[in-house]
Amino acid sequence: EVACPANHGIGLLLLALICGFGAVKIQDEAPPNIILLLMDDMGWGDLGVLGQPSKETPNLDRMAAQGMLFSNFYTANPLCSPSRAALLTGRLPVRNGFYTTNGHARNAYTPQEIVAGITKDEVLLPAILKKKNYASKIVGKWHLGHRKGHLPLEHGFDKWFGSPNCHFGPYNNSDRPNIPVYHNSEMVGRYYEEFVINRKTGESNLTHMYLQEGIDFILNQAKAHQPFFLYWAADATHAPVYASKRFLGKSQRGRYGDAVMELDDSVGQILAFLESLGISNNTFVFFTSDNGAAVMSGPDESGSNGPFLCGKETTFEGGMREPAIAWWPGQIPAGVGINFCPGEEVPGVTTHIQKEHTMQPLIFHLGRDPGEKYPISVLTEEYQTVLKLISPVVEQHKSTLVPSVPQLNMCDLAVMNWAPPGCEKLGKCLKPPKPNPWKCEWPH
């Protein structure tokens, strides 16, 4: 079992040193390429190597066998936008502004009515790599803001194919616009229009399109002999889940399983392509998910968090612990796999109300209780001993914490994707309503 810090490490290259890959030698004249494969709402228990019984992820299982599997890898937040902001900035959501002060809990994200997004003060990983002559591309979901000043090419990325928001819809373009899909700095269509997702059958070619965009970028950079950073953020496992026709109906796990199978196949094709180009030994690939499986979406629209409690939108293990694999032939030793049994809800603990635990935190022993079913009693010596260890760490964090201005407080229907850049050329501009901002409501 390999333990690793949360996924808000500022440089994925440094992950090798932080997590103890050993003495990784990187020659100045040949900096390694970096590929980050970020899944959407994929759970810890969705991989065969982590115990999923149908074993429908042969490529990811092989990636783990050839590389290193992190069984203790944590996200910075159990919700998509703050998790992604932390991953790309190396800063906790409370530091980078991806939180809210509208309620007790800080969890929030960026629907298309959100007013703000990632700020110009935050330095993202592609901007850091650009100083080392890296070319960078994001493929898929951005989710750090959809308005001018918050888009990927304004924060270090050179290229983009994908969307600023989740693929919710379809909408009638009157009360709410369909989400745009961008090529670089301009939209080239919208979900459910030019980029079809069939809500009835679950068919969509988006994952295949994302795969081709990634492959083309890798090929072009290999030909140019320029180091690259590919951020491949496919979102097929986020409800409403989808898969291409070739994969629909193939999984024992229903439509969600079909989406996982296609993503697994895409990962396999990317790794095989690196090997065929002869650049796999100089390419660091990291696979993970933004947060745990969205179990509230139901069995057909969500995955598995294995033995761990709850899932997305909660800070229990099911929401925070993610599947993670590092792959770098010749640099990273072979990994290991583990297997557990399913968990269950905890009465009085997994409530649907926001409850303050700061003064008397819930403490679990994950070694003997990985499902977080049995909180350690506050009356025991064990609880008091652990609390004495934890409290100074919390206080030290608070003493140095300088919270950023929260970016996820205000919403307004007028700021949705009514007229994205490039809509004029396509005749796809829509008339927005009058501004009417309100404090966003976050039930997470």
Secondary structure, 3 states (H helix, E strand, C coil): CCECCCCCCCCHHHHHHHCCCCCCCCCCCCCCEEEEEEECCCCHHHCHHHCCCCCCCHHHHHHHHHCEEEEEEECCCCCHHHHHHHHHHCCCHHHHCCCCCCCCCCCCCCCCCECCCCCCCCCCHHHHHHCCCCEEEEEEECCCCCCCCCCHHHCCCCEEEEECCCCCCCCCCCCCCCCEEEECCEEEEEECCCECCCCCCCECCHHHHHHHHHHHHHHHHHHHCCCEEEEEECCCCCCCCCECCCCCCCCCCHHHHHHHHHHHHHHHHHHHHHHHHCCHHHEEEEEEECCCCCHHHCCCCCCCCCCCCCCCCCCCHHHHEEEEEEECCCCCCCCCCCCCCCCCCCCCCCCCCCCCCCCCCCCCCCCCCCCCCCCCCCCCHHHHHHHHHHHHHHHHHHHHCCCCCCCCCEECHHHCCCCCCCHHHHCCCCCCCCCCCEECCCCC
